[in-house]
Amino acid sequence: MKDSTKESERLYFSKKRSVLLIAILASLQFIFAIDYILILPLGPKIMSNLHIGTAEYGILIAVYTISAAIMGFLSSFFIDTYPRKHILIFALVVFMIGNVSFVLSDSFTWIVLSRILTGAFGGVISSLVMIYLGDLFPMTKLGRNTSAIMISNAMAAILGIPIALLIAETYDTWRIPFAGMLLINLMVLLLCLLFMPSISAPIKKKERKKLWHFINNPKFIWPVLFMSMLTFAGGATILPYLSTFVMTNLRFTNTDVSFIFFCGGLAALLVNLFIGFLIDRYGRQNTFLIINFISIVPVILLTLSPFDNRIIILLVTTFFFGMSTARNVSGVAYLNSLMPHENRGRYVTINNSIQLMASSVATVLSGWLLYTENHLIVNFDLLGIIAICATITCIFSAFVLEE
């Protein structure tokens, strides 16, 4: 599945315009990342205020990714047959409506419904970021461009989490941080209206191939397995419950958790600064395989052999965040290089929808495995075993993809 687009057919921009476009794509990824990740450190406060347990909290997280998965699958029918910018603006507007509804929610049911709406169109936005990345820029710079965009995930942890926790603690509410995000969403919407290029539909409606043609294809099945296992390898199993685990079992405070996410985000930022160059220089597959092998170490240290010393725990969680970022950036760059231009939207959206569904399954499964006994979270080590097995499967899938 090599990219069939000739370099001469790509859109080229001046250096300043390219930087601006990368910044806008990074901003789009940021609002999706922060919308999802904000709920993680605020988990204990949300569970306390809503009087729910880890299983219900896992469902609250999962509905976000489930709705994104379903909408991703549905959008695959039309995403390559309409102009990219039209779909992007529509998704951004509905995404903001969902956020307004979430901030104004006064019951668990309404919160779940609001998260379904934001998750659905947030997933479309995230898919469009990767689609635009492949459409606008040459594959020779895919690694560093992907890395530049994924810095937004690190910034969500470095800036978003500490500020959100501080505001939530000061005003004793989890609503205000999400309300503040609405202003950022509005600014990103204006930037997209003014500066994002209008890319015409890659294929005509009458030329669309049947969806089964894509799904029933080994060249599509293996990338799906690849990204699904990448999801299980820590991001959707361990991360959603990391705050609850360290606060419950290790007696960390909100300030401690804020510092964990700050250091983790800083590590992710530093990783993003050079991982793209490693990918472009040493190859996407080689970089990805090495990173996956190394990423097993912090998972073992965090879940199977936890420490009591807070400084050591901070170092381990920082290592975990850094390697998770390196794995995700190299994995996304690796897969994006395999997507054909004329059906890039369909491949990316279907693949993302199944990946998000895998994330939902991982989060719900983790919530079911965990339980509280004697005021402690039990079975956190099982999440590490799942993540390690998923990493090994992901490594095997990467070898198959290259054949």
Contacts in CASP RR format, 6 or more apart in sequence:
PFRMAT RR
TARGET T0000
AUTHOR 0000-0000-0000
METHOD contacts of the structure
MODEL  1
MKDSTKESERLYFSKKRSVLLIAILASLQFIFAIDYILILPLGPKIMSNL
HIGTAEYGILIAVYTISAAIMGFLSSFFIDTYPRKHILIFALVVFMIGNV
SFVLSDSFTWIVLSRILTGAFGGVISSLVMIYLGDLFPMTKLGRNTSAIM
ISNAMAAILGIPIALLIAETYDTWRIPFAGMLLINLMVLLLCLLFMPSIS
APIKKKERKKLWHFINNPKFIWPVLFMSMLTFAGGATILPYLSTFVMTNL
RFTNTDVSFIFFCGGLAALLVNLFIGFLIDRYGRQNTFLIINFISIVPVI
LLTLSPFDNRIIILLVTTFFFGMSTARNVSGVAYLNSLMPHENRGRYVTI
NNSIQLMASSVATVLSGWLLYTENHLIVNFDLLGIIAICATITCIFSAFV
LEE
1 219 0 8 1.000
1 220 0 8 1.000
1 338 0 8 1.000
1 339 0 8 1.000
1 340 0 8 1.000
1 347 0 8 1.000
2 338 0 8 1.000
2 340 0 8 1.000
3 139 0 8 1.000
3 337 0 8 1.000
3 338 0 8 1.000
3 339 0 8 1.000
3 340 0 8 1.000
3 341 0 8 1.000
4 340 0 8 1.000
4 341 0 8 1.000
4 342 0 8 1.000
5 340 0 8 1.000
5 341 0 8 1.000
5 342 0 8 1.000
7 138 0 8 1.000
10 135 0 8 1.000
10 136 0 8 1.000
10 137 0 8 1.000
10 138 0 8 1.000
11 135 0 8 1.000
11 136 0 8 1.000
11 197 0 8 1.000
11 199 0 8 1.000
13 21 0 8 1.000
13 136 0 8 1.000
18 137 0 8 1.000
20 195 0 8 1.000
21 132 0 8 1.000
21 136 0 8 1.000
21 195 0 8 1.000
21 196 0 8 1.000
21 197 0 8 1.000
22 145 0 8 1.000
22 148 0 8 1.000
22 149 0 8 1.000
24 188 0 8 1.000
24 191 0 8 1.000
24 192 0 8 1.000
24 195 0 8 1.000
24 196 0 8 1.000
25 129 0 8 1.000
25 132 0 8 1.000
25 133 0 8 1.000
25 149 0 8 1.000
26 148 0 8 1.000
26 149 0 8 1.000
26 151 0 8 1.000
26 152 0 8 1.000
27 152 0 8 1.000
27 187 0 8 1.000
27 188 0 8 1.000
27 191 0 8 1.000
28 88 0 8 1.000
28 125 0 8 1.000
28 126 0 8 1.000
28 128 0 8 1.000
28 129 0 8 1.000
28 188 0 8 1.000
28 192 0 8 1.000
29 126 0 8 1.000
29 129 0 8 1.000
29 149 0 8 1.000
29 150 0 8 1.000
29 152 0 8 1.000
29 153 0 8 1.000
30 152 0 8 1.000
30 153 0 8 1.000
30 155 0 8 1.000
30 156 0 8 1.000
30 184 0 8 1.000
30 188 0 8 1.000
31 95 0 8 1.000
31 125 0 8 1.000
31 181 0 8 1.000
31 184 0 8 1.000
31 185 0 8 1.000
31 188 0 8 1.000
32 122 0 8 1.000
32 123 0 8 1.000
32 125 0 8 1.000
32 126 0 8 1.000
32 129 0 8 1.000
33 152 0 8 1.000
33 153 0 8 1.000
33 156 0 8 1.000
34 156 0 8 1.000
34 160 0 8 1.000
34 181 0 8 1.000
34 184 0 8 1.000
35 95 0 8 1.000
35 99 0 8 1.000
35 118 0 8 1.000
35 119 0 8 1.000
35 122 0 8 1.000
35 178 0 8 1.000
35 181 0 8 1.000
36 64 0 8 1.000
36 65 0 8 1.000
36 119 0 8 1.000
37 153 0 8 1.000
37 156 0 8 1.000
37 157 0 8 1.000
37 161 0 8 1.000
38 160 0 8 1.000
38 161 0 8 1.000
38 164 0 8 1.000
38 177 0 8 1.000
38 178 0 8 1.000
38 181 0 8 1.000
39 46 0 8 1.000
39 60 0 8 1.000
39 61 0 8 1.000
39 64 0 8 1.000
40 61 0 8 1.000
40 239 0 8 1.000
40 240 0 8 1.000
40 242 0 8 1.000
40 243 0 8 1.000
41 161 0 8 1.000
41 164 0 8 1.000
41 165 0 8 1.000
41 243 0 8 1.000
41 257 0 8 1.000
41 258 0 8 1.000
41 261 0 8 1.000
42 164 0 8 1.000
42 165 0 8 1.000
42 168 0 8 1.000
42 174 0 8 1.000
42 177 0 8 1.000
43 57 0 8 1.000
43 174 0 8 1.000
43 243 0 8 1.000
43 244 0 8 1.000
44 243 0 8 1.000
44 244 0 8 1.000
44 247 0 8 1.000
45 168 0 8 1.000
45 174 0 8 1.000
46 52 0 8 1.000
46 57 0 8 1.000
46 60 0 8 1.000
46 174 0 8 1.000
47 53 0 8 1.000
47 54 0 8 1.000
47 56 0 8 1.000
47 57 0 8 1.000
47 244 0 8 1.000
49 174 0 8 1.000
50 56 0 8 1.000
50 108 0 8 1.000
50 111 0 8 1.000
52 60 0 8 1.000
52 108 0 8 1.000
54 241 0 8 1.000
54 244 0 8 1.000
54 367 0 8 1.000
54 370 0 8 1.000
54 371 0 8 1.000
54 372 0 8 1.000
54 377 0 8 1.000
55 367 0 8 1.000
55 368 0 8 1.000
56 108 0 8 1.000
57 244 0 8 1.000
57 367 0 8 1.000
58 240 0 8 1.000
58 363 0 8 1.000
58 364 0 8 1.000
58 366 0 8 1.000
58 367 0 8 1.000
59 112 0 8 1.000
59 364 0 8 1.000
60 108 0 8 1.000
60 111 0 8 1.000
60 112 0 8 1.000
60 115 0 8 1.000
61 240 0 8 1.000
61 363 0 8 1.000
62 359 0 8 1.000
62 360 0 8 1.000
62 361 0 8 1.000
62 363 0 8 1.000
62 364 0 8 1.000
63 112 0 8 1.000
63 115 0 8 1.000
63 116 0 8 1.000
63 360 0 8 1.000
64 115 0 8 1.000
64 116 0 8 1.000
64 118 0 8 1.000
64 119 0 8 1.000
65 119 0 8 1.000
65 236 0 8 1.000
65 356 0 8 1.000
65 357 0 8 1.000
65 359 0 8 1.000
65 360 0 8 1.000
65 363 0 8 1.000
66 116 0 8 1.000
66 356 0 8 1.000
66 357 0 8 1.000
66 360 0 8 1.000
67 115 0 8 1.000
67 116 0 8 1.000
67 117 0 8 1.000
67 119 0 8 1.000
67 120 0 8 1.000
68 119 0 8 1.000
68 120 0 8 1.000
68 122 0 8 1.000
68 123 0 8 1.000
68 124 0 8 1.000
68 126 0 8 1.000
68 352 0 8 1.000
68 353 0 8 1.000
68 356 0 8 1.000
69 352 0 8 1.000
69 353 0 8 1.000
69 354 0 8 1.000
69 355 0 8 1.000
69 356 0 8 1.000
69 357 0 8 1.000
69 360 0 8 1.000
70 120 0 8 1.000
70 353 0 8 1.000
71 119 0 8 1.000
71 120 0 8 1.000
71 121 0 8 1.000
71 123 0 8 1.000
71 124 0 8 1.000
71 353 0 8 1.000
72 123 0 8 1.000
72 124 0 8 1.000
72 127 0 8 1.000
72 349 0 8 1.000
72 350 0 8 1.000
72 352 0 8 1.000
72 353 0 8 1.000
72 356 0 8 1.000
73 349 0 8 1.000
73 350 0 8 1.000
73 353 0 8 1.000
73 354 0 8 1.000
75 87 0 8 1.000
75 124 0 8 1.000
75 127 0 8 1.000
75 349 0 8 1.000
76 211 0 8 1.000
76 345 0 8 1.000
76 346 0 8 1.000
76 349 0 8 1.000
76 350 0 8 1.000
76 353 0 8 1.000
77 208 0 8 1.000
77 211 0 8 1.000
79 87 0 8 1.000
79 124 0 8 1.000
79 127 0 8 1.000
79 128 0 8 1.000
79 131 0 8 1.000
79 345 0 8 1.000
79 346 0 8 1.000
79 349 0 8 1.000
80 201 0 8 1.000
80 202 0 8 1.000
80 203 0 8 1.000
80 208 0 8 1.000
80 342 0 8 1.000
80 343 0 8 1.000
80 344 0 8 1.000
80 345 0 8 1.000
80 346 0 8 1.000
81 201 0 8 1.000
81 203 0 8 1.000
81 204 0 8 1.000
81 205 0 8 1.000
81 208 0 8 1.000
82 201 0 8 1.000
83 198 0 8 1.000
83 199 0 8 1.000
83 200 0 8 1.000
83 201 0 8 1.000
84 128 0 8 1.000
84 131 0 8 1.000
84 132 0 8 1.000
84 135 0 8 1.000
84 196 0 8 1.000
84 198 0 8 1.000
84 199 0 8 1.000
85 192 0 8 1.000
85 196 0 8 1.000
85 197 0 8 1.000
85 198 0 8 1.000
85 199 0 8 1.000
87 124 0 8 1.000
87 128 0 8 1.000
88 125 0 8 1.000
88 128 0 8 1.000
88 192 0 8 1.000
88 196 0 8 1.000
89 189 0 8 1.000
89 192 0 8 1.000
89 193 0 8 1.000
91 121 0 8 1.000
91 122 0 8 1.000
91 124 0 8 1.000
91 125 0 8 1.000
91 128 0 8 1.000
92 121 0 8 1.000
92 125 0 8 1.000
92 185 0 8 1.000
92 188 0 8 1.000
92 189 0 8 1.000
92 192 0 8 1.000
93 189 0 8 1.000
94 117 0 8 1.000
94 120 0 8 1.000
94 121 0 8 1.000
95 118 0 8 1.000
95 119 0 8 1.000
95 121 0 8 1.000
95 122 0 8 1.000
95 125 0 8 1.000
95 185 0 8 1.000
96 182 0 8 1.000
96 185 0 8 1.000
96 186 0 8 1.000
96 189 0 8 1.000
97 117 0 8 1.000
98 114 0 8 1.000
98 117 0 8 1.000
98 118 0 8 1.000
98 121 0 8 1.000
99 114 0 8 1.000
99 118 0 8 1.000
99 178 0 8 1.000
99 181 0 8 1.000
99 182 0 8 1.000
99 185 0 8 1.000
100 182 0 8 1.000
101 110 0 8 1.000
101 113 0 8 1.000
101 114 0 8 1.000
101 117 0 8 1.000
102 111 0 8 1.000
102 114 0 8 1.000
102 115 0 8 1.000
102 118 0 8 1.000
102 178 0 8 1.000
103 175 0 8 1.000
103 178 0 8 1.000
103 179 0 8 1.000
103 182 0 8 1.000
105 111 0 8 1.000
105 114 0 8 1.000
123 352 0 8 1.000
123 356 0 8 1.000
124 349 0 8 1.000
126 352 0 8 1.000
127 345 0 8 1.000
127 348 0 8 1.000
127 349 0 8 1.000
127 352 0 8 1.000
129 149 0 8 1.000
130 332 0 8 1.000
130 336 0 8 1.000
130 348 0 8 1.000
130 352 0 8 1.000
131 344 0 8 1.000
131 345 0 8 1.000
131 348 0 8 1.000
131 349 0 8 1.000
132 196 0 8 1.000
132 199 0 8 1.000
133 142 0 8 1.000
133 145 0 8 1.000
133 146 0 8 1.000
133 149 0 8 1.000
133 336 0 8 1.000
134 142 0 8 1.000
134 336 0 8 1.000
134 339 0 8 1.000
134 341 0 8 1.000
134 344 0 8 1.000
135 199 0 8 1.000
135 202 0 8 1.000
135 341 0 8 1.000
135 344 0 8 1.000
136 197 0 8 1.000
136 199 0 8 1.000
137 145 0 8 1.000
139 337 0 8 1.000
140 280 0 8 1.000
141 280 0 8 1.000
142 279 0 8 1.000
142 280 0 8 1.000
142 333 0 8 1.000
142 336 0 8 1.000
142 337 0 8 1.000
143 275 0 8 1.000
143 276 0 8 1.000
143 277 0 8 1.000
143 279 0 8 1.000
143 280 0 8 1.000
143 284 0 8 1.000
143 329 0 8 1.000
143 333 0 8 1.000
144 276 0 8 1.000
144 277 0 8 1.000
144 279 0 8 1.000
144 280 0 8 1.000
146 276 0 8 1.000
146 279 0 8 1.000
146 329 0 8 1.000
146 332 0 8 1.000
146 333 0 8 1.000
146 336 0 8 1.000
147 272 0 8 1.000
147 273 0 8 1.000
147 275 0 8 1.000
147 276 0 8 1.000
147 277 0 8 1.000
147 279 0 8 1.000
147 329 0 8 1.000
147 333 0 8 1.000
148 272 0 8 1.000
150 272 0 8 1.000
150 325 0 8 1.000
150 328 0 8 1.000
150 329 0 8 1.000
150 332 0 8 1.000
151 268 0 8 1.000
151 269 0 8 1.000
151 272 0 8 1.000
151 273 0 8 1.000
153 268 0 8 1.000
153 325 0 8 1.000
153 328 0 8 1.000
154 264 0 8 1.000
154 265 0 8 1.000
154 266 0 8 1.000
154 267 0 8 1.000
154 268 0 8 1.000
154 269 0 8 1.000
154 271 0 8 1.000
154 272 0 8 1.000
154 325 0 8 1.000
155 265 0 8 1.000
155 269 0 8 1.000
157 261 0 8 1.000
157 262 0 8 1.000
157 264 0 8 1.000
157 265 0 8 1.000
157 268 0 8 1.000
157 321 0 8 1.000
158 261 0 8 1.000
158 262 0 8 1.000
158 264 0 8 1.000
158 265 0 8 1.000
158 266 0 8 1.000
158 268 0 8 1.000
158 269 0 8 1.000
160 177 0 8 1.000
161 258 0 8 1.000
161 261 0 8 1.000
161 262 0 8 1.000
162 258 0 8 1.000
162 259 0 8 1.000
162 261 0 8 1.000
162 262 0 8 1.000
163 177 0 8 1.000
164 177 0 8 1.000
165 254 0 8 1.000
165 255 0 8 1.000
165 257 0 8 1.000
165 258 0 8 1.000
166 258 0 8 1.000
167 176 0 8 1.000
167 177 0 8 1.000
168 174 0 8 1.000
168 176 0 8 1.000
168 177 0 8 1.000
168 254 0 8 1.000
169 254 0 8 1.000
202 341 0 8 1.000
202 342 0 8 1.000
202 343 0 8 1.000
202 344 0 8 1.000
202 345 0 8 1.000
203 342 0 8 1.000
203 343 0 8 1.000
209 343 0 8 1.000
211 346 0 8 1.000
211 350 0 8 1.000
214 220 0 8 1.000
214 343 0 8 1.000
214 346 0 8 1.000
214 347 0 8 1.000
214 350 0 8 1.000
215 221 0 8 1.000
215 350 0 8 1.000
219 338 0 8 1.000
220 347 0 8 1.000
220 350 0 8 1.000
220 351 0 8 1.000
222 397 0 8 1.000
222 400 0 8 1.000
222 401 0 8 1.000
223 335 0 8 1.000
223 338 0 8 1.000
223 347 0 8 1.000
223 351 0 8 1.000
223 401 0 8 1.000
224 350 0 8 1.000
224 351 0 8 1.000
224 354 0 8 1.000
224 355 0 8 1.000
225 393 0 8 1.000
225 397 0 8 1.000
226 331 0 8 1.000
226 335 0 8 1.000
226 394 0 8 1.000
226 397 0 8 1.000
226 398 0 8 1.000
226 401 0 8 1.000
227 331 0 8 1.000
227 335 0 8 1.000
227 351 0 8 1.000
227 352 0 8 1.000
227 354 0 8 1.000
227 355 0 8 1.000
227 358 0 8 1.000
228 354 0 8 1.000
228 355 0 8 1.000
228 358 0 8 1.000
229 358 0 8 1.000
229 390 0 8 1.000
229 391 0 8 1.000
229 393 0 8 1.000
229 394 0 8 1.000
229 397 0 8 1.000
230 327 0 8 1.000
230 328 0 8 1.000
230 331 0 8 1.000
230 355 0 8 1.000
230 390 0 8 1.000
230 394 0 8 1.000
231 355 0 8 1.000
231 356 0 8 1.000
231 358 0 8 1.000
231 359 0 8 1.000
231 362 0 8 1.000
231 390 0 8 1.000
232 358 0 8 1.000
232 362 0 8 1.000
232 386 0 8 1.000
232 387 0 8 1.000
232 390 0 8 1.000
233 292 0 8 1.000
233 295 0 8 1.000
233 299 0 8 1.000
233 327 0 8 1.000
233 387 0 8 1.000
233 390 0 8 1.000
233 391 0 8 1.000
233 394 0 8 1.000
234 299 0 8 1.000
234 324 0 8 1.000
234 362 0 8 1.000
234 383 0 8 1.000
234 384 0 8 1.000
234 387 0 8 1.000
234 390 0 8 1.000
235 324 0 8 1.000
235 359 0 8 1.000
235 362 0 8 1.000
235 387 0 8 1.000
236 358 0 8 1.000
236 359 0 8 1.000
236 360 0 8 1.000
236 362 0 8 1.000
236 363 0 8 1.000
236 366 0 8 1.000
237 362 0 8 1.000
237 363 0 8 1.000
237 365 0 8 1.000
237 366 0 8 1.000
237 383 0 8 1.000
237 384 0 8 1.000
237 386 0 8 1.000
237 387 0 8 1.000
237 390 0 8 1.000
238 299 0 8 1.000
238 302 0 8 1.000
238 303 0 8 1.000
238 320 0 8 1.000
238 366 0 8 1.000
238 383 0 8 1.000
238 384 0 8 1.000
238 387 0 8 1.000
239 324 0 8 1.000
240 363 0 8 1.000
240 366 0 8 1.000
241 366 0 8 1.000
241 367 0 8 1.000
241 370 0 8 1.000
241 377 0 8 1.000
241 380 0 8 1.000
241 383 0 8 1.000
242 260 0 8 1.000
242 317 0 8 1.000
243 257 0 8 1.000
243 260 0 8 1.000
244 377 0 8 1.000
245 377 0 8 1.000
245 380 0 8 1.000
246 252 0 8 1.000
246 256 0 8 1.000
246 257 0 8 1.000
246 260 0 8 1.000
246 313 0 8 1.000
246 317 0 8 1.000
247 253 0 8 1.000
247 254 0 8 1.000
247 256 0 8 1.000
247 257 0 8 1.000
248 372 0 8 1.000
248 375 0 8 1.000
248 376 0 8 1.000
248 377 0 8 1.000
249 306 0 8 1.000
249 376 0 8 1.000
249 377 0 8 1.000
249 380 0 8 1.000
250 306 0 8 1.000
250 308 0 8 1.000
250 310 0 8 1.000
250 313 0 8 1.000
252 260 0 8 1.000
252 310 0 8 1.000
256 310 0 8 1.000
259 314 0 8 1.000
260 314 0 8 1.000
260 317 0 8 1.000
260 318 0 8 1.000
263 314 0 8 1.000
263 317 0 8 1.000
263 318 0 8 1.000
263 321 0 8 1.000
264 317 0 8 1.000
264 318 0 8 1.000
264 320 0 8 1.000
264 321 0 8 1.000
264 322 0 8 1.000
265 321 0 8 1.000
265 322 0 8 1.000
265 325 0 8 1.000
266 318 0 8 1.000
267 318 0 8 1.000
267 319 0 8 1.000
267 321 0 8 1.000
267 322 0 8 1.000
267 325 0 8 1.000
268 321 0 8 1.000
268 322 0 8 1.000
268 324 0 8 1.000
268 325 0 8 1.000
270 322 0 8 1.000
271 322 0 8 1.000
271 323 0 8 1.000
271 325 0 8 1.000
271 326 0 8 1.000
271 329 0 8 1.000
272 325 0 8 1.000
272 329 0 8 1.000
275 287 0 8 1.000
275 325 0 8 1.000
275 326 0 8 1.000
275 329 0 8 1.000
275 330 0 8 1.000
276 329 0 8 1.000
276 333 0 8 1.000
278 287 0 8 1.000
279 287 0 8 1.000
279 329 0 8 1.000
279 330 0 8 1.000
279 333 0 8 1.000
279 334 0 8 1.000
284 330 0 8 1.000
284 331 0 8 1.000
284 333 0 8 1.000
284 334 0 8 1.000
284 337 0 8 1.000
285 334 0 8 1.000
285 398 0 8 1.000
285 401 0 8 1.000
285 402 0 8 1.000
287 330 0 8 1.000
288 327 0 8 1.000
288 330 0 8 1.000
288 331 0 8 1.000
288 334 0 8 1.000
288 398 0 8 1.000
289 395 0 8 1.000
289 398 0 8 1.000
291 323 0 8 1.000
291 326 0 8 1.000
291 327 0 8 1.000
291 330 0 8 1.000
292 327 0 8 1.000
292 391 0 8 1.000
292 394 0 8 1.000
292 395 0 8 1.000
292 398 0 8 1.000
293 395 0 8 1.000
294 323 0 8 1.000
295 323 0 8 1.000
295 324 0 8 1.000
295 326 0 8 1.000
295 327 0 8 1.000
295 391 0 8 1.000
296 388 0 8 1.000
296 391 0 8 1.000
297 319 0 8 1.000
297 323 0 8 1.000
298 316 0 8 1.000
298 317 0 8 1.000
298 319 0 8 1.000
298 320 0 8 1.000
298 323 0 8 1.000
299 320 0 8 1.000
299 384 0 8 1.000
299 387 0 8 1.000
299 388 0 8 1.000
299 391 0 8 1.000
300 384 0 8 1.000
300 388 0 8 1.000
301 307 0 8 1.000
301 316 0 8 1.000
301 319 0 8 1.000
302 316 0 8 1.000
302 317 0 8 1.000
302 320 0 8 1.000
302 384 0 8 1.000
303 380 0 8 1.000
303 381 0 8 1.000
303 383 0 8 1.000
303 384 0 8 1.000
303 385 0 8 1.000
303 387 0 8 1.000
304 381 0 8 1.000
304 384 0 8 1.000
304 385 0 8 1.000
306 313 0 8 1.000
306 380 0 8 1.000
307 313 0 8 1.000
307 316 0 8 1.000
334 398 0 8 1.000
334 401 0 8 1.000
335 351 0 8 1.000
336 348 0 8 1.000
338 401 0 8 1.000
339 345 0 8 1.000
339 347 0 8 1.000
339 348 0 8 1.000
340 347 0 8 1.000
362 386 0 8 1.000
365 386 0 8 1.000
366 383 0 8 1.000
366 386 0 8 1.000
369 379 0 8 1.000
369 382 0 8 1.000
369 383 0 8 1.000
370 377 0 8 1.000
370 378 0 8 1.000
370 379 0 8 1.000
370 380 0 8 1.000
370 383 0 8 1.000
371 377 0 8 1.000
371 378 0 8 1.000
371 379 0 8 1.000
372 378 0 8 1.000
END
